[in-house]
Amino acid sequence: MPDFVRLLVDFGRALRTSGLAVGTGDVLTFSGSLATLDPTDLVDLYWAGRATLVRRRDDLPVYDEVFRQFFLGAAAPASDLVALKATPAGAVAESAFVVPATEPGSEETSQERLGLMASTVDVMRHRSFAGCTDEELALLRRIMARLRLTPPRRRTRRTRAASSGRTPDLRRTVRRSLRTHGELVSLYWRERRRRPRPLILILDVSGSMADYSRALLQFAHTARRAARRVEVFCFGTRLTCITRPLRSRSPDEALRQAASLVVDWDGGTRIGASLDTFVRGWARRGVCRGGIVVICSDGLDRGDPDLLANSLARLSRLCHTIVWLNPHRGQAGPSVGMMVAEPYIDELLSGHDLASLEEFAALLPTLS
């Protein structure tokens, strides 16, 4: 890490030599921003530096040129410290990461190819998790880590001061009127506070979901870091809470700790019994009250269908919305579990690729 810090300081010195107004505080901000990114990724380096070290639009061409010479030149000092992120097997070889370089006064934005990494994101978004290699899953994990989830908000009973509204703020109005000897010069208002709804992810890690469970766990880790009130559970034949292990910043460490807690990985499936355990042990204590419950499963259940129906019926009365992600949706006829669960599902989506997860992320804010 000291080598990287020295590298970032040298980069800031190179920008200052080229005429950019880069101070010590800017370099500290640049270094601090890379603490949450991957400092060995040139893409993260470029955008972190552009966001923290460039103050004026006119400085963008100079920044791009210095960055290119410093990190991509023949005698680049960072050649042994920074790794180029290569294209996974099966991707298009000639594609390159595109960085916009806008010239002052021009209305069109030119696209310059820096050759940092393959831009096959659009192709990978529609590739099923079941058909991805280990390298492609690693690339999807990096893309998924940038996914942002915004849970919907609900109105609470508490109120706050507002510029307008329907409820007058009598206390504030009377207090301000004392300054004008009791004359009501201005009328003040209050509005109800809004809080994000809880998000609860219940993931199926049984044998029939083996091709999708790791990708869905990565999605749960992303959701846990993107939103505040997120609870994550796994189930096969029994229910396991993995919220605490997913607090780790490292995805690999978080998934390793979560996998160590799940004892029924790649085993059988008892959706009804697992949901019944969740309702009796967690939902009744207020975990999902007014929240969004997301069940990721293919619906292949070996348990009692009546237990599944009763559990979903009770769960639907305790939460706000039930969303079901079925990776096998549309591939074959509906399973017994899906037919039993369908009356209690508010939104049914597919979770077999990155595009379907992005569709859920876009739908989530509208579930208010």
C-alpha positions as CSV (number, residue, x, y, z in Angstrom):
1,M,0.0,0.0,0.0
2,P,2.8,2.5,0.6
3,D,3.9,1.9,-3.0
4,F,0.4,2.8,-4.2
5,V,0.3,6.0,-2.1
6,R,3.7,7.0,-3.5
7,L,2.4,6.3,-7.0
8,L,-0.7,8.5,-6.4
9,V,1.5,11.3,-5.1
10,D,3.7,11.1,-8.1
11,F,0.6,11.3,-10.4
12,G,-0.6,14.4,-8.6
13,R,2.9,15.9,-9.0
14,A,2.8,15.1,-12.7
15,L,-0.5,16.9,-13.1
16,R,0.8,19.9,-11.2
17,T,3.9,20.0,-13.5
18,S,1.5,20.0,-16.5
19,G,-0.3,23.1,-15.3
20,L,-3.2,21.7,-13.3
21,A,-4.0,23.3,-9.9
22,V,-3.6,20.1,-7.8
23,G,-2.9,20.7,-4.1
24,T,-2.0,18.4,-1.3
25,G,-5.7,18.2,-0.1
26,D,-6.7,17.1,-3.6
27,V,-4.2,14.2,-3.5
28,L,-5.5,13.2,-0.1
29,T,-9.0,13.2,-1.4
30,F,-7.9,11.2,-4.4
31,S,-6.2,8.6,-2.2
32,G,-9.1,8.4,0.2
33,S,-11.6,7.7,-2.7
34,L,-9.5,4.8,-3.8
35,A,-9.9,3.2,-0.4
36,T,-13.4,2.0,-1.4
37,L,-12.3,1.1,-5.0
38,D,-9.8,-1.2,-6.6
39,P,-6.5,0.8,-6.8
40,T,-5.1,-1.8,-9.3
41,D,-7.9,-1.1,-11.8
42,L,-7.0,1.6,-14.3
43,V,-10.7,2.3,-14.8
44,D,-11.2,3.1,-11.1
45,L,-8.0,5.2,-11.1
46,Y,-9.1,7.2,-14.1
47,W,-12.5,8.2,-12.8
48,A,-11.4,8.7,-9.2
49,G,-8.7,11.1,-10.4
50,R,-11.1,12.9,-12.8
51,A,-13.6,13.4,-10.0
52,T,-11.2,14.7,-7.4
53,L,-8.3,16.3,-9.2
54,V,-9.9,18.1,-12.1
55,R,-11.6,21.4,-11.2
56,R,-12.3,22.9,-14.6
57,R,-13.7,21.6,-17.9
58,D,-10.7,23.0,-19.8
59,D,-8.4,20.8,-17.8
60,L,-9.9,17.5,-19.1
61,P,-7.6,17.2,-22.2
62,V,-4.5,17.8,-20.1
63,Y,-5.7,15.3,-17.5
64,D,-6.3,12.6,-20.1
65,E,-2.9,13.2,-21.7
66,V,-1.0,13.0,-18.4
67,F,-3.0,9.9,-17.4
68,R,-2.2,8.2,-20.6
69,Q,1.5,8.9,-20.4
70,F,1.8,8.1,-16.7
71,F,-0.1,4.8,-16.7
72,L,0.0,3.6,-20.3
73,G,3.2,5.1,-21.7
74,A,6.2,3.0,-22.7
75,A,8.1,4.1,-19.6
76,A,5.1,4.2,-17.3
77,P,6.1,4.1,-13.6
78,A,3.0,2.2,-12.7
79,S,3.5,-0.8,-15.0
80,D,4.4,-3.2,-12.2
81,L,1.8,-1.9,-9.7
82,V,-1.3,-1.5,-11.8
83,A,-2.9,-4.4,-13.6
84,L,-4.9,-4.1,-16.8
85,K,-8.3,-5.9,-16.4
86,A,-8.4,-8.3,-19.4
87,T,-11.4,-9.6,-21.3
88,P,-12.7,-12.9,-20.1
89,A,-12.8,-15.9,-22.4
90,G,-15.3,-15.6,-25.2
91,A,-15.5,-11.8,-25.2
92,V,-14.8,-9.5,-28.2
93,A,-11.1,-8.9,-28.4
94,E,-11.0,-5.7,-30.3
95,S,-13.4,-3.8,-28.0
96,A,-12.0,-1.3,-25.6
97,F,-13.1,0.8,-22.6
98,V,-14.3,4.2,-23.9
99,V,-13.5,7.3,-22.0
100,P,-15.2,10.6,-23.0
101,A,-12.9,13.5,-23.6
102,T,-14.8,16.7,-24.2
103,E,-13.0,19.7,-25.7
104,P,-14.0,23.2,-24.6
105,G,-16.6,24.9,-26.8
106,S,-17.5,21.8,-28.8
107,E,-21.0,20.5,-28.8
108,E,-20.1,16.9,-29.6
109,T,-18.3,14.5,-27.3
110,S,-15.5,12.6,-28.9
111,Q,-14.7,9.1,-27.9
112,E,-11.1,8.1,-27.3
113,R,-10.1,4.5,-26.9
114,L,-7.6,4.0,-24.1
115,G,-7.5,0.2,-24.4
116,L,-8.0,-0.3,-20.6
117,M,-10.4,-3.2,-20.6
118,A,-12.9,-4.9,-22.9
119,S,-16.3,-3.2,-23.0
120,T,-18.5,-6.3,-23.4
121,V,-20.9,-5.2,-20.6
122,D,-24.0,-5.2,-22.9
123,V,-23.3,-8.8,-23.9
124,M,-22.6,-9.9,-20.4
125,R,-25.8,-8.3,-19.1
126,H,-27.9,-10.8,-21.1
127,R,-25.8,-13.9,-20.5
128,S,-27.3,-16.4,-18.1
129,F,-25.4,-17.0,-14.8
130,A,-25.7,-20.8,-15.5
131,G,-23.7,-20.5,-18.7
132,C,-20.9,-18.2,-17.5
133,T,-17.3,-19.3,-16.9
134,D,-15.4,-18.4,-13.7
135,E,-13.7,-15.5,-15.5
136,E,-17.1,-14.2,-16.7
137,L,-18.6,-14.5,-13.3
138,A,-15.7,-12.5,-11.9
139,L,-16.4,-9.8,-14.5
140,L,-20.1,-9.8,-13.7
141,R,-19.3,-9.5,-10.0
142,R,-17.3,-6.3,-10.7
143,I,-20.2,-4.9,-12.7
144,M,-22.8,-6.0,-10.1
145,A,-20.8,-4.2,-7.4
146,R,-21.5,-0.9,-9.1
147,L,-25.3,-1.6,-9.0
148,R,-27.3,0.8,-6.9
149,L,-30.4,-0.2,-5.1
150,T,-32.9,2.5,-3.9
151,P,-35.6,1.0,-1.6
152,P,-39.0,2.9,-1.8
153,R,-39.9,5.2,1.0
154,R,-43.0,5.3,3.2
155,R,-44.6,8.1,5.2
156,T,-44.2,7.8,9.0
157,R,-46.3,9.3,11.8
158,R,-43.5,11.7,12.8
159,T,-43.5,15.1,11.2
160,R,-40.9,17.7,10.3
161,A,-40.8,21.4,9.3
162,A,-41.7,22.0,5.7
163,S,-41.9,25.0,3.3
164,S,-45.5,24.1,2.4
165,G,-48.1,21.5,3.2
166,R,-51.5,20.9,4.6
167,T,-50.7,20.8,8.3
168,P,-49.9,24.1,10.0
169,D,-47.0,24.2,12.5
170,L,-48.8,26.0,15.3
171,R,-45.9,26.0,17.7
172,R,-43.4,27.5,15.2
173,T,-46.0,30.0,13.9
174,V,-46.8,31.3,17.4
175,R,-43.2,31.4,18.5
176,R,-42.2,33.5,15.4
177,S,-45.3,35.8,15.9
178,L,-43.8,36.9,19.3
179,R,-41.1,38.8,17.3
180,T,-43.9,40.9,15.7
181,H,-45.9,41.5,18.9
182,G,-48.4,38.7,18.2
183,E,-49.0,39.5,14.5
184,L,-49.1,36.5,12.2
185,V,-46.8,37.6,9.5
186,S,-45.9,34.1,8.2
187,L,-47.6,30.7,8.4
188,Y,-45.4,27.7,8.9
189,W,-46.1,24.1,7.9
190,R,-45.2,20.5,8.8
191,E,-45.1,17.3,6.8
192,R,-44.8,13.7,7.6
193,R,-41.3,12.2,7.5
194,R,-40.4,9.5,4.9
195,R,-38.2,6.5,5.7
196,P,-36.9,3.8,3.4
197,R,-38.8,0.5,3.5
198,P,-36.8,-2.5,4.8
199,L,-35.5,-4.9,2.2
200,I,-35.5,-8.6,3.0
201,L,-33.7,-11.0,0.6
202,I,-34.5,-14.8,1.0
203,L,-32.2,-16.8,-1.3
204,D,-32.6,-20.4,-2.3
205,V,-29.2,-22.2,-2.2
206,S,-30.5,-25.7,-2.9
207,G,-29.1,-28.1,-5.6
208,S,-31.6,-26.9,-8.3
209,M,-30.3,-23.3,-7.8
210,A,-26.6,-24.2,-7.8
211,D,-25.9,-22.3,-11.1
212,Y,-27.4,-19.1,-9.7
213,S,-26.9,-19.1,-5.9
214,R,-23.4,-17.6,-5.9
215,A,-24.4,-14.7,-8.3
216,L,-27.5,-14.1,-6.2
217,L,-25.3,-14.0,-3.0
218,Q,-23.1,-11.4,-4.7
219,F,-26.2,-9.4,-5.5
220,A,-27.3,-9.7,-1.8
221,H,-23.8,-8.4,-0.8
222,T,-24.2,-5.4,-3.2
223,A,-27.7,-4.7,-1.8
224,R,-26.4,-4.9,1.8
225,R,-23.8,-2.2,1.1
226,A,-26.1,-0.1,-1.1
227,A,-29.1,0.2,1.3
228,R,-29.2,0.6,5.1
229,R,-32.1,-1.7,6.2
230,V,-31.3,-5.0,4.4
231,E,-31.7,-8.4,5.9
232,V,-30.5,-11.5,4.0
233,F,-31.5,-15.1,4.6
234,C,-30.5,-18.4,2.8
235,F,-32.5,-21.6,2.8
236,G,-32.4,-25.1,1.4
237,T,-34.0,-27.4,3.9
238,R,-33.6,-24.9,6.7
239,L,-33.4,-21.1,7.1
240,T,-30.1,-19.3,7.9
241,C,-29.6,-15.6,8.5
242,I,-26.4,-14.3,6.8
243,T,-26.9,-10.6,7.3
244,R,-23.9,-10.3,9.7
245,P,-21.3,-12.0,7.4
246,L,-22.3,-9.8,4.5
247,R,-21.2,-6.7,6.3
248,S,-17.7,-7.4,5.3
249,R,-16.4,-5.0,2.6
250,S,-14.6,-7.7,0.7
251,P,-17.0,-9.8,-1.4
252,D,-14.9,-12.9,-1.3
253,E,-14.6,-12.8,2.5
254,A,-18.3,-12.0,2.9
255,L,-19.3,-14.9,0.7
256,R,-16.8,-17.3,2.5
257,Q,-18.2,-16.4,5.9
258,A,-21.8,-16.7,4.7
259,A,-21.1,-20.1,3.1
260,S,-19.6,-21.4,6.3
261,L,-22.9,-20.7,8.1
262,V,-25.1,-22.5,5.5
263,V,-25.0,-26.2,6.3
264,D,-27.6,-27.3,3.6
265,W,-25.8,-25.8,0.6
266,D,-26.7,-27.6,-2.7
267,G,-29.1,-29.9,-0.9
268,G,-32.8,-30.4,-0.9
269,T,-35.5,-27.7,-0.9
270,R,-38.2,-27.0,1.6
271,I,-39.6,-23.6,0.8
272,G,-42.7,-23.9,2.9
273,A,-40.9,-24.9,6.1
274,S,-38.2,-22.3,5.6
275,L,-40.7,-19.5,5.1
276,D,-42.7,-20.7,8.0
277,T,-39.6,-20.5,10.2
278,F,-39.0,-16.9,8.9
279,V,-42.6,-15.9,9.6
280,R,-42.6,-17.4,13.1
281,G,-39.1,-16.3,14.2
282,W,-38.4,-13.1,12.3
283,A,-41.4,-11.6,10.5
284,R,-43.6,-11.5,13.6
285,R,-41.0,-9.6,15.4
286,G,-41.2,-6.7,12.9
287,V,-38.3,-7.4,10.6
288,C,-40.4,-7.2,7.5
289,R,-43.2,-4.9,8.7
290,G,-43.9,-2.5,5.8
291,G,-40.9,-3.9,3.9
292,I,-40.2,-5.5,0.5
293,V,-39.6,-9.2,0.7
294,V,-37.6,-10.7,-2.3
295,I,-37.7,-14.5,-2.6
296,C,-35.1,-15.9,-5.1
297,S,-36.1,-19.4,-5.9
298,D,-37.2,-21.7,-8.8
299,G,-40.2,-22.9,-6.8
300,L,-39.1,-26.6,-6.8
301,D,-40.3,-27.6,-3.3
302,R,-40.3,-31.0,-1.8
303,G,-42.3,-30.0,1.2
304,D,-46.0,-29.7,1.9
305,P,-47.8,-27.3,-0.5
306,D,-50.4,-26.3,2.2
307,L,-47.5,-25.2,4.5
308,L,-46.1,-23.1,1.7
309,A,-49.5,-21.5,1.0
310,N,-50.1,-20.7,4.7
311,S,-46.6,-19.3,5.2
312,L,-47.0,-17.0,2.1
313,A,-50.5,-15.9,3.2
314,R,-49.2,-14.9,6.6
315,L,-46.1,-13.2,5.1
316,S,-48.2,-11.2,2.7
317,R,-50.2,-9.8,5.6
318,L,-47.0,-8.8,7.5
319,C,-45.0,-7.1,4.7
320,H,-45.8,-4.5,2.0
321,T,-44.8,-6.3,-1.2
322,I,-43.6,-9.8,-2.1
323,V,-41.3,-10.0,-5.2
324,W,-40.3,-13.4,-6.5
325,L,-37.2,-13.9,-8.7
326,N,-37.4,-17.2,-10.6
327,P,-34.3,-17.9,-12.7
328,H,-36.1,-20.7,-14.5
329,R,-39.1,-18.5,-15.4
330,G,-40.3,-19.3,-18.9
331,Q,-37.9,-22.2,-19.5
332,A,-40.5,-24.9,-18.6
333,G,-43.9,-25.4,-17.2
334,P,-44.6,-23.8,-13.7
335,S,-43.6,-26.0,-10.8
336,V,-46.1,-26.9,-8.0
337,G,-44.4,-24.4,-5.7
338,M,-44.8,-21.6,-8.2
339,M,-48.5,-22.4,-8.7
340,V,-49.1,-22.4,-5.0
341,A,-47.2,-19.1,-4.5
342,E,-48.6,-17.2,-7.5
343,P,-51.7,-15.8,-5.7
344,Y,-49.5,-14.2,-3.0
345,I,-46.8,-12.7,-5.3
346,D,-47.0,-9.0,-6.2
347,E,-44.2,-9.0,-8.7
348,L,-42.7,-11.9,-10.6
349,L,-39.4,-11.4,-12.3
350,S,-36.5,-13.5,-13.7
351,G,-33.2,-13.5,-11.9
352,H,-31.1,-15.5,-14.3
353,D,-28.9,-12.7,-15.6
354,L,-27.6,-9.3,-14.8
355,A,-30.2,-7.5,-17.0
356,S,-33.0,-9.0,-14.9
357,L,-31.4,-7.9,-11.7
358,E,-31.0,-4.4,-13.1
359,E,-34.7,-4.6,-14.0
360,F,-35.5,-5.3,-10.4
361,A,-33.3,-2.5,-9.2
362,A,-35.2,-0.1,-11.5
363,L,-38.5,-1.5,-10.3
364,L,-37.6,-1.3,-6.6
365,P,-38.1,2.5,-6.1
366,T,-41.6,2.3,-7.6
367,L,-42.9,-0.2,-5.0
368,S,-44.0,2.5,-2.6
